[in-house]
Amino acid sequence: MDLTSSHASPVLTDPVPISKSRLGMHSGLLSYSQQDSSSPLSSSLSPVKYSRTSSRKTSGNLDDVRSNGWLDAMKASSPPSKKHPNKAFNSHIDSSELDYSSWLLEYPSALDCFEEMIEHAKNKKIAMFLDYDGTLSPIVNDPDRAFMSEAMRSVVRNVAKCFPTAIISGRSREKVYDLVKLTELYYAGSHGMDIVGPASHTLSNTHPDCIKSTDQQGQEITLFQPARDFLPLIDEVYKRLVEKTKDIQGANVENHKFCVSVHYRNVEENNWTVIGQIVHDTLKDYPLLRSTHGRKVLDIRPVIDWNKGKAVEFLLDCLGLSEGDDDVFAIFIGDDKTDEDAFKVLRERKGGFGILVSSTRKQSNASYSLRDTSEVMKFLEMLVNWKREEENKQQQKRHSF
Ligand SMILES: O=P(O)(O)OC[C@H]1O[C@H](O[C@H]2O[C@H](CO)[C@@H](O)[C@H](O)[C@H]2O)[C@H](O)[C@@H](O)[C@@H]1O
């Protein structure tokens, strides 16, 4: 990416004047207009909200974290799906189950509504987008052990044989590939900031952040890395966060190449504010980075106008599926706040829908829901079976002529 160029780039120009000396970058490209409204954390931690002078004055005061309301967000992220008896009715009816059932009226189960849903996709080209953690693999305490089952792998492989399929993850592209291990798919790592898509000569010739390349099998591919210039900054902040959190038991910082994850799932709850404050204070020195909130994780990422939604649009473009929207039906399955950007794109685009994986009530841009990874697997199986039946029907039709 040419940070001094004037052609279209996902790096937005921000009117807030900040020092550009750190990266020696051109003034017009360093800042950002805050886009991620989904996260209370990101809005409170955003460098945009703090002028450089005022932010320097607010030093490590835990009240920052509490009063900005994002301690609540930390607590609320990834709530366990606990069942508790409904005391009000003095019965064994589980109130969280009742809650969930009423929520399902708004976000119907993609399994129960499969026929209705698939009706919209009939005679269209389906494109499948999948998140990884919490969607293809259950949430576990150790991010390095978030394996997907062989059964899930096999279903995802079948899906990819039927439809163009991509995994869009918050993890680095390499890490998510190591976990998925399927060559039949396209991968977008670092929340879509590192994409390997099918060869698109139009895109790689015209898009400033696209490179034509070849994969290990010698196949031509399109590589898209809009945040490449942020690599040294990401490395630096990663090292600082590792250092600053090293004495907090359970804290875990992951380097995902174009973003950094600070996990607090295994940290004692009364230390969450400390984690939040560390991230908050560290980001004051990095106005080119912002944070978003995932499931018991704070993700630090470049302030570029790029997210999973943009990655979906980009991949549809690569696949030659972005024109003639009416012929294309895109499905995105995800469980996290960062997946909301993709759900929103599909909602606005109309040719497709988002499916939220959740066992608790959540406000979402998705249209349907699935309860957990086992339901995701069932849904994917249904989709593959449906496609095979459709193909059989077509074949029979052809033979009968
Ligand atoms: O976009 P995703 O593929 O869903 O990635 C989002 C984050 O996933 C990982 O963390 C989450 O899953 C872990 C393993 O189950 C869990 O321990 C953690 O609490 C979750 O937040 C990954 O480690 C993060 O870097 C990603 O941002």
The ligand as a Gaussian input file, in Angstrom:
#p B3LYP/6-31G(d) Opt

LIG

0 1
 O      -12.946000     -14.064000      14.189000
 P      -12.733000     -15.325000      14.969000
 O      -12.196000     -16.456000      14.115000
 O      -13.951000     -15.745000      15.728000
 O      -11.587000     -14.962000      16.022000
 C      -11.925000     -14.161000      17.158000
 C      -10.934000     -14.437000      18.264000
 O      -10.859000     -15.863000      18.374000
 C       -9.921000     -16.391000      19.317000
 O      -10.351000     -16.075000      20.631000
 C      -11.614000     -16.607000      20.996000
 O      -11.543000     -18.032000      20.989000
 C      -10.620000     -18.612000      21.956000
 C      -10.603000     -20.106000      21.755000
 O      -11.886000     -20.655000      21.859000
 C      -11.060000     -18.189000      23.363000
 O      -10.142000     -18.702000      24.327000
 C      -11.100000     -16.673000      23.460000
 O      -11.604000     -16.263000      24.721000
 C      -12.010000     -16.097000      22.365000
 O      -11.956000     -14.662000      22.347000
 C       -8.548000     -15.848000      19.029000
 O       -7.641000     -16.336000      19.982000
 C       -8.563000     -14.322000      19.004000
 O       -7.295000     -13.858000      18.688000
 C       -9.562000     -13.863000      17.947000
 O       -9.648000     -12.445000      17.936000

